Amino acid sequence: MGANEHGVVIGNEAMHSVIAPSETPALTGMDLLRLALERAASAAEAVNVIAALLEAHGQGGNCGHLHQFFYHNGFLIADGREAFVLETVGRSWACERVSDERALSNAYSIGRSYERLSADLAGDQFDFAERFIDAERDGVSFGRGRCARGGQLLAAHNGKLTPQAMIAVLRDHGVEGEAASWTPEQTERRSICMHAAEAARRSQTTASWVSEWRPDGVVHWVTATAAPCLSIFKPVVLGAAFPRDDYAPTDKFYRQARWWKHELWHRGALCNYAEHLASITAERDALEAKFARDVGAAMGSPERLNQIIVNCWREADDAEARWLTSVRHDGYAQSGADYAGSWAEHDRVGMVPPR
């Protein structure tokens, strides 16, 4: 995910196709995202930048962390005036203009509604997603299911989306998660807000981001932490004060890094998830509402906005520090053997110390 000074925002997803991705090092989806944000002043320009780079240089190479992982890429691109979905297969691509709500979740989703195609695909109209999607792989990643769930949640607002509504979507755990007693251990398939486990859910939501285009500027609401359901969305305004973390996180535990501080809270809360979530929801939502009011009132005053943003991040950090004191981590003892073993392995790989 990323944004630039022109209000262009891009999200990038891995896409799994029946056509094998290239393992030869080339541009990755993250490369394409960064280059588009560097060069484009609008969403339409960003589409053109990515398409041109794909056709000239291709995409490929290992994009995995602990294991090799190769894939094609999809992009959700917006600038406050218009938005596009761009899905790719090798050097080929299709682009759809967003006319209403739209979601993207690791699965080809552009059917016959594309606005543009790469030259090699031009000709008779066809269903882009059905031609290229790896249905077997999608059965594991549940990409189409998550995309449909996201679209359903967005459509429920009848075109009157707010940042708060978008944040609620990013905290969704699927139909199962609507029960007050639900815990992440009870869901085997992937969800929008995803907590790592075993099998298909070996990874998790790393960070979450909502962009708000306002008449007086663009505010990005970010967690800078995993597990948005247990996180606080905080404001970032490009050009204003940015509360940098002096300890940039790596894949190994470091107690002073904000991301890892939050993981202590997140992983501890998993031991009694429903109770911990219920205990912080009111304060979490109240803080986010306060941040929205404070930032909105300060948008016309740069000096005041700088101080408000710093205050918001400090208040969020203080709240999470208090939440952490309520956690008694017992090694996932309340969990099933597979789930507990999976998280014990995540702790081992991340060098998370015993708590």
N, C-alpha and C positions, 0 to 999 in steps of 0.2 A: 504494500500500500504506500502511496505517496501523494504529495500535492506540491504545487509550485506557486510563485508569486502572482500568477495570472488567474488563480482560482481553478486550475485544472487539477482534477483528482483522479487517480487511477488505482484500481484494484486488480490483482493478478491471481489467476487460479491455474493449477495443473489440470490438463485435459488428457483423457486416456482414449486412444483411438485404435481401431483395427489395423491401422498403418503404424508400424513400429517407429518410435521416435529415434532420432539420430543420437548415437553415443559419441560421435566425433565432437570435440569441443567447438562450440560456436556461440552465438548469442543466447543467453538464457532469458527466461521471462522477466527476471529481475533486471537484467541488463536493458531489455527493451523498455521496461517501465521507466527506469531512470533516464534513459536517453530521450524518451518522449517528453518527460517533465522538463528536461533541460532545454529542449528545442521548441516546444509547442506553446503557443499563447491561447489555444482554444482546444476543446475536445476534438473537434473535427481535424485540426492540425495534428493532434496526437495520434489519431487513427492513421493519418497519412504517413507520419514518421515511422510508426511501427510497421505498417505495410511495406514501405519502401525498404526498410532495414531487413525485414524478413526476405523479401525477394532478392535483395543484393547479397546478403550474407548467410541466410538460413538461421536455424535455431538448433540447439543440441548441447550435449555434454551432461555430465553428472550434476544433478541438482539436489542430491541427497545430503544428509547430515551424517548420521552414523552408518548408513548403508547407501550403496549406489542407488540412484533413483533417476529415471529418465522419463520425460513426458513432453507433450506439446503444451501450448499455453492458450488461455482465454483471458480477456481483459474487459472490465467494466470501466468506462471512461466518461466523465461528466465535467461540466464547467459552470453549472448554474443556469445556463440557457438551454443546453441540449445535452443529451447523453447517448452513448452508443455501447453496444456489446460487440466485441471483436473476438472471433474464435479462429484458431489456426491449426493447421496440420502441415508440418514441415514448412515449406515456403508458401503454401497456399493459405487462403484466409477467406472469411465471410464477415460482413459487417451489417449489423441491424441497428437502425435508429430506434431508440426507446421512445415509445409514444404514451406509455402509462407506467405502472409499477413494473419493476424488473429485478430478478435475482439471478445469481450465477453461483454454481456449487459443484465444481469438479466434473461437470458433465456437459457434453455438447448440447446446446439448447436452441440454436438457430435452426428453424425448420425451413420453410419456404418464404419466410418473412424478411429475408436479407435485402438490404438496400444496394449493396455492392458485393462483388466477388473478385478474387484475384483473376487475372487474365486467363490462367490455365484452366479455371473452372467455369468460365463464362460459356453460355450456350443455353441448352434447354433447362428450364427451371427444375430443381430437384430439392429433396429434403436433406439439407446439409447435415443435420444431427444424425438422422437415420443412416446416412451413408457412412459416416465416420466413427460413430460412437462404438466403443468396445463394451457391449452389453454385459458380458461376463464380469469384466472389471468393475463396471458400474454397480453390479449387484453387490460387490464388496464395499465400495466407497459410498453407496447410497446417494450418489450425486444428484440424480434426477429427483429422488425423494426429498432431499434437502432443498433443492431448487423449488419444487412444488410447494413445500411447506413455507418457504420464504415468500413466495408469490402470494400464497393464501393469506398470510399474516399481513402483508403490505396492502392487499386489495381490501381487507376488512376496514381500512381507514377511509375508503371512498375518495382517494385523491387528496385527503387533508392530513398528510403526514407531518409530524413534528419531530424535532430531534429526540424528544422523549419516547415517541412511538418507535422510532428507528432503534433506539437503544433497547427497548423491550424486545424487538425482533431478534437482536443480536444475543439476547439472553435466553432465547427459546431452547428448550430441550426436547421438543417434539410433543406429540399428544401425551405420551407417558409422563412427561415432566410436568403436566398440568396438575397432577395430584400433589397435595401439600406434603404428603409423606414420601414423595419420590426421592431417590438418591441416585447418583450417577452409576452406581454398581448395577442398577436394575435395567439399564439400557445397553444392549449389545451393539446396536448399529450407530452410525455417526449422526450427529445432530449439529445444529447451527452453533450453539454454545457447547463445545465438546470438552469433556474431561478425559484424559488418557486412561486407558485400561489395557486389556490384552486384545489379541487378534486384530480386528478391523480398526480398533481405536487405540493403536499404539502411540498416536500423536494427540495433540490437543490444540485448542484455540490458544495461540501465542499472544495475541494482542487484538484489540478491537478499535474501530474508528468510525465516527459519524461526522460528515461534513455538513455544515449549515451555511447556505448562501443567503446572506441578508442584504438589504438595500445599503447598509453602511459597512459591509465587509464580509469576509468569510471566517467563520469560527469552526475549528476542527475539535471535536470532542473525542478524546482518546483515553484508553485505559493505561497504556504503557505496561500492562501486566496481563497475565493469562486469566482465564475464567471470568468473563465479563459479569456473570451473575454474582460473583463475590468481589467485584471491583467497583471503583468509582470512576466515572467518566469525567475527565478534567479538560480545561480549555487550552487550546493552542491557537494563536493568531500570528501568522507569518508577519514579521516586521516588528512585533511586540516582544516583550520580555519572554524568554524561554527558560523554564526552570530545568536546566540541564542536570542530569545525574552525573555526579563526579566519578561514579564508578560504573562504567558501561558494562552491562552484563555479557558474559560469555556462556558457553555451555556447561561451565563448572560453577558450583555454588560459591557465592561471595556474599557474605552477610550484609555488606554495606550497599550493594546494588539494589535499587528499588524493585526490579523484577524478581530478584531472589527473595527479598524481604516478603513480597506478596506471596511467593510460593510457599513460604513457611506457613502463612495463614491459610492459603488454599489447600495445601496437602493436609494440614491439621484439621481443617473443617470437613474434609472428606470422611473423617472417622465418625462424624455424627452430622451429616450434611444438612438434613432437613431442619434440625434444631438450630444449627449455626446460621443457615440462610435466614430463617425466620427472625433470628435475634438481631440481624443487621439491616434488614430490608428497609425499615422505616427511616433509619438514619441515612442509609445510602441514598434513598430517593430524595430525602429532604435536602441533603447536601448538593445533589445534582440540580435540584430546583433552585436552590440559593445561588449556585454558581451561574446558572443561566440568567437569573435576574441581575446579578452583579455585573456580569460581563455585558449584558445587553445595555445596562445603564451607563457603562463606561466606554462604549465603542467610539464615541466622538471625542474622547479625551485620552490621547496616547499615554500621558504620564500616569493618569489614574488607572488606565487599562493595564499598564505594566504591573502596578502594585496589586491590582485585583487578581491577575493571573498567578502571581507569586503566592498570594494568600490562598487561592483555591488549591494549589498543589500542596501547600503546607498543611491545610486543613484535612485534605484527603490522606496525606501520609500519617498525620496524627490519629485519624480515625482508624486506619488499618493497624497501626501500632497498638491501639486499645483492643481492637478485635482479636489480635493475636494473643493477648493475655488470657482470653477466654478459652483457648484451645489447650486441651490436654492430649498430646499426641501419644498414642499407645501402640504404634507400629501397625496401624490398620487392623487391630485385633478384632474389631467388630465386623470385618469384611470376610467374604468367602476366600478360600485359599487361592484361587486363580487371580482374583482381583488384588488381594493383598500382596501376592507374589509379584504381580506386574508392577505395582507401585514401589515395592521394595527394590525392584530392578531399576526403575527410573531414579530412585534415590541413589542407588549405587553408581549408576552411570554419571549422574550429575554431581557426585561426591557430596551429597547432602548429609550433614552430620546427624547422628542420633539426637532426637529432641526429648 
